[in-house]
Amino acid sequence: MQALIKAEPGPGLRIEEVRVPAPGKGQALVRVEAAGVNFIDIYQRSGAYKVPLPFTPGQEGAGVVEAVGPGVSEVRAGDRVAWAGPLGSYASHQIVPAARLSPVPRGLDLKSAAAAMLQGMTAHYLVTDTFPLRPGHMCLIHAAAGGVGQLFCQLASRAGAHVIGTAGGPEKVRQAKRAGAQEAIDYRAQDFEAEVKRITAGAGVHVAYDSVGKDTWEKSLRTLRPRGMLVLFGQSSGPVPAFDPQLLATGGSLFLTRPTLGFYTLTRDELLTRAGAVLGAVEREDLKLNIETAFPLDQATKAHELLASRKTTGKLLLLP
């Protein structure tokens, strides 16, 4: 099998031929048909998120089960499955805990399943659980034209919220509106804090969903109405620095949370419910995917550079 390996400190990845592993107890061997590219892969490759070396990046994919280990009842050989979380998707094969695999609906292709899992389930838990959006809510979504942002806008608008998105440049603004944002702010040409206050007549939003981090978090806090919530679920511009919690008090008894997908798919039942909702919606075309580019496995670094440039308007995949 082929796998991309990060073996030493620094940004480098190298592709290697390695032995196909046998699944152990509770595990499945999956032939990877497509792997998703996400910011967490960049953080881990750069060392911003520490992972013991050596390792194979990638936390999202879809493929076909080739073999299962002892005690596995969740899947069997031949099943089409998808996953988000287990490390090692940048490879032709991956060993995955069987309990973390979700079935792919019959009418959905595996590329779409890989593209939907991590970003789709992230948007789903943020909209339904972290701050359950309802009609009448005003929400701010940063990076609204990105892969997760477009899914986010669709789910948020369908929940009845008034969606204000931010994006960089006129084309991305149009993309955010096509995805469901009622208002879209070009952060390169406009001050998003001032625009949000104008749009909300000074009241502010109930919730701001911020995946950008360092460059936006303070202004995001200032867009909130009293008792509003800042949902910080990424850091594409860098980590948020330490700050005095008194800032939340003076801002209006604000809430701050730093959620991650793993804690919103803690049990297999929760995983299957969330993945089923997302993949089912994609299969029915109720949720529209935008797969921008699919790269061969040996071009993972190029895919990372493109994602980090913030020039993407859709999902990036790797095809082993």
C-alpha positions in Angstrom: 0.0 0.0 0.0 1.0 3.6 -0.4 0.9 6.1 2.5 2.1 9.7 3.0 4.4 9.8 6.0 5.4 12.7 8.2 8.5 11.2 9.8 10.4 14.2 11.3 9.8 17.8 12.5 9.1 20.3 9.7 6.5 20.5 7.0 7.8 17.7 4.8 5.7 14.6 3.8 7.0 11.7 1.8 5.1 8.9 0.0 6.2 5.3 0.9 5.3 1.8 0.0 4.4 0.0 3.3 2.9 -3.4 4.1 -0.9 -3.6 4.2 -1.7 -4.1 7.9 -4.1 -6.7 9.2 -7.0 -5.4 11.3 -6.9 -6.2 15.0 -9.7 -6.6 17.5 -12.5 -4.2 16.9 -10.8 -2.8 13.7 -11.6 -2.8 10.0 -9.2 -2.5 7.0 -10.6 0.0 4.5 -9.5 0.6 1.0 -9.5 4.4 0.8 -11.3 5.8 -2.3 -11.1 9.5 -1.3 -9.6 11.4 1.6 -10.8 14.9 2.7 -8.3 17.7 3.2 -8.9 19.9 6.2 -7.2 22.6 8.3 -6.5 20.2 11.1 -4.3 18.3 8.7 -2.2 21.4 8.2 -2.0 22.1 11.9 -0.8 18.6 12.6 1.7 18.6 9.7 3.2 22.0 10.8 3.4 20.9 14.5 0.8 23.4 15.7 -1.1 20.4 16.9 1.3 17.8 18.3 1.0 14.3 17.0 3.7 11.7 17.8 6.0 11.0 14.9 5.9 9.2 12.5 2.3 9.4 11.4 0.1 9.5 8.3 -2.1 12.6 8.1 -5.7 12.7 7.2 -8.8 12.5 9.4 -11.6 12.0 6.9 -12.3 9.6 4.1 -14.5 7.1 2.5 -13.9 3.7 1.0 -14.7 0.0 1.0 -14.1 -2.4 3.9 -11.7 -5.2 2.8 -11.4 -7.1 6.1 -12.4 -7.0 9.7 -10.7 -8.1 12.9 -12.0 -10.2 15.7 -15.2 -9.1 17.5 -16.4 -6.7 14.8 -20.1 -6.6 14.3 -20.6 -3.0 13.0 -19.3 -3.6 9.4 -18.3 -6.4 7.1 -16.1 -6.9 4.0 -17.6 -5.1 1.0 -19.4 -2.4 3.0 -19.1 1.2 1.7 -18.2 3.4 4.6 -17.1 6.9 5.6 -15.3 8.3 8.7 -14.1 11.5 10.3 -11.6 11.5 13.2 -9.3 8.5 13.0 -5.9 9.5 11.8 -4.3 8.1 8.6 -6.5 8.8 5.6 -3.7 10.0 3.3 -3.1 6.4 2.2 -4.4 3.7 -0.1 -5.6 1.7 3.0 -6.4 2.6 6.5 -7.0 0.7 9.7 -10.1 2.3 11.4 -12.0 1.4 14.6 -15.1 -0.3 13.3 -17.3 1.6 15.7 -16.2 4.9 14.0 -17.3 3.9 10.5 -20.6 5.1 9.1 -22.5 3.4 6.3 -22.7 5.4 3.0 -26.2 5.5 1.5 -26.6 3.4 -1.7 -27.3 6.5 -3.8 -24.2 8.5 -2.7 -20.8 8.2 -4.4 -17.7 7.8 -2.1 -16.1 11.0 -3.2 -19.2 12.9 -2.0 -19.2 10.9 1.2 -15.6 11.8 2.0 -16.3 15.4 1.2 -19.3 15.6 3.5 -18.2 13.8 6.7 -16.0 16.2 8.7 -17.2 19.5 7.4 -20.9 18.4 7.2 -21.0 16.9 10.7 -19.2 20.0 12.0 -21.8 22.3 10.5 -24.5 20.0 11.8 -23.4 19.9 15.5 -22.8 23.7 15.5 -26.2 24.4 14.2 -28.2 21.8 16.1 -26.3 21.4 19.4 -23.6 24.0 20.3 -26.0 26.9 19.7 -29.3 25.4 18.4 -30.4 27.9 15.8 -34.1 28.7 15.6 -36.3 31.2 13.6 -35.5 34.7 14.7 -31.9 34.1 15.6 -29.3 36.3 14.0 -26.0 34.5 13.4 -22.6 35.5 12.0 -20.6 32.8 10.0 -17.0 33.6 9.1 -15.4 32.0 6.0 -18.9 31.5 4.6 -17.7 30.6 1.1 -15.3 27.9 2.3 -16.1 24.1 2.3 -17.6 24.1 5.8 -19.0 27.6 5.4 -21.2 26.7 2.4 -22.7 23.7 4.3 -23.0 25.8 7.4 -25.0 28.5 5.6 -27.3 26.0 4.1 -28.1 24.3 7.4 -28.3 27.6 9.4 -30.7 29.2 6.9 -32.9 26.1 6.8 -33.1 26.2 10.6 -34.7 29.6 10.2 -31.8 31.8 11.3 -30.9 35.1 9.6 -27.4 34.4 8.3 -24.7 37.0 8.0 -21.6 35.6 6.3 -18.1 37.0 5.8 -16.0 36.1 2.8 -12.9 37.6 1.0 -13.7 39.1 -2.4 -16.8 39.7 -4.5 -17.0 36.2 -6.0 -16.8 34.6 -2.5 -19.5 37.0 -1.3 -21.7 35.8 -4.2 -20.9 32.2 -3.3 -21.9 32.7 0.4 -25.2 34.2 -0.7 -25.9 31.3 -3.1 -25.3 29.0 -0.1 -28.0 30.7 2.0 -26.5 33.8 3.6 -29.1 36.5 3.6 -26.3 39.1 4.1 -22.6 38.7 3.0 -19.8 41.0 4.0 -16.5 41.3 2.0 -14.1 41.4 4.9 -11.3 42.7 2.6 -13.3 45.8 1.7 -15.6 46.2 4.7 -15.3 46.3 8.5 -17.3 43.2 9.4 -17.9 44.5 13.0 -19.4 47.8 11.7 -21.4 46.0 9.0 -23.0 43.5 11.5 -24.0 46.4 13.8 -25.5 48.2 10.8 -27.4 45.1 9.6 -28.7 44.4 13.1 -29.5 48.0 13.9 -27.0 48.0 16.7 -28.5 44.9 18.5 -25.8 42.4 17.5 -26.1 38.8 16.7 -27.1 36.0 19.0 -24.1 33.8 18.0 -20.9 34.2 16.0 -19.3 31.1 14.5 -15.6 31.8 14.1 -13.2 29.4 12.5 -10.6 32.1 11.7 -9.3 32.7 15.3 -6.5 35.2 15.9 -7.5 37.8 13.2 -11.2 37.9 14.0 -12.1 36.7 17.5 -12.1 40.1 19.3 -14.3 41.8 16.7 -16.5 38.7 16.7 -17.0 39.2 20.4 -18.0 42.8 19.8 -20.7 41.7 17.3 -22.6 39.8 20.0 -25.7 41.1 21.7 -25.9 40.7 25.6 -25.6 37.0 26.6 -24.6 36.1 23.0 -22.2 33.2 22.3 -18.9 33.1 20.4 -18.4 29.6 19.0 -14.7 29.4 18.2 -14.2 26.2 16.2 -11.0 26.8 14.3 -7.9 28.9 13.9 -7.0 29.3 10.3 -5.2 32.6 11.0 -3.5 31.3 14.2 -4.5 30.6 17.8 -6.4 33.1 20.0 -4.0 34.6 22.6 -4.7 34.4 26.3 -7.2 37.0 27.6 -8.9 38.2 30.7 -12.3 36.5 31.1 -13.6 39.9 32.4 -13.8 40.8 28.6 -16.8 38.5 28.5 -18.5 40.3 31.4 -17.9 43.8 30.0 -19.2 42.7 26.6 -22.6 41.7 28.0 -22.2 38.5 30.0 -21.1 36.7 26.9 -20.4 33.0 26.4 -17.4 31.5 24.7 -17.0 27.8 23.7 -14.3 25.9 21.8 -16.0 22.8 20.5 -14.6 19.9 18.5 -16.4 17.2 16.5 -15.1 14.4 18.7 -17.1 15.5 21.7 -20.3 15.7 19.6 -19.9 12.2 18.3 -19.0 10.5 21.6 -21.1 7.4 21.1 -21.7 5.3 18.1 -25.4 6.1 18.2 -24.6 9.8 18.2 -22.1 9.3 15.3 -24.6 7.3 13.2 -27.4 9.8 13.9 -25.2 12.8 12.9 -23.5 11.1 9.9 -26.8 9.7 8.7 -28.4 13.2 8.8 -25.6 14.7 6.8 -25.1 11.9 4.2 -28.8 11.4 3.8 -29.3 15.1 3.1 -26.5 15.0 0.5 -28.0 11.9 -1.1 -31.4 13.6 -1.4 -29.6 16.8 -2.7 -31.1 18.8 0.2 -27.5 19.7 1.1 -25.4 20.7 -1.8 -21.7 19.9 -1.9 -19.0 21.9 -3.7 -16.0 19.7 -4.5 -13.5 22.1 -5.9 -10.4 20.0 -6.7 -9.3 16.4 -6.3 -5.6 15.9 -6.1 -3.5 12.7 -6.4 -2.1 11.5 -3.1 1.4 12.7 -3.9 0.2 16.3 -4.2 -1.1 16.6 -0.6 1.4 19.5 0.1 0.0 21.4 -2.9 -3.5 20.8 -1.6 -2.5 22.1 1.9 -1.0 25.2 0.3 -4.1 26.0 -1.6 -6.3 25.5 1.5 -4.1 27.7 3.6 -4.2 30.5 1.0 -7.9 31.0 1.6 -8.5 31.0 -2.1 -10.7 27.9 -2.1 -14.5 28.0 -2.4 -15.1 24.3 -1.9 -13.9 21.0 -0.7 -10.4 19.6 -1.5 -9.9 15.8 -1.8 -7.0 13.5 -2.2 -7.4 10.4 -4.4 -5.1 7.5 -3.5 
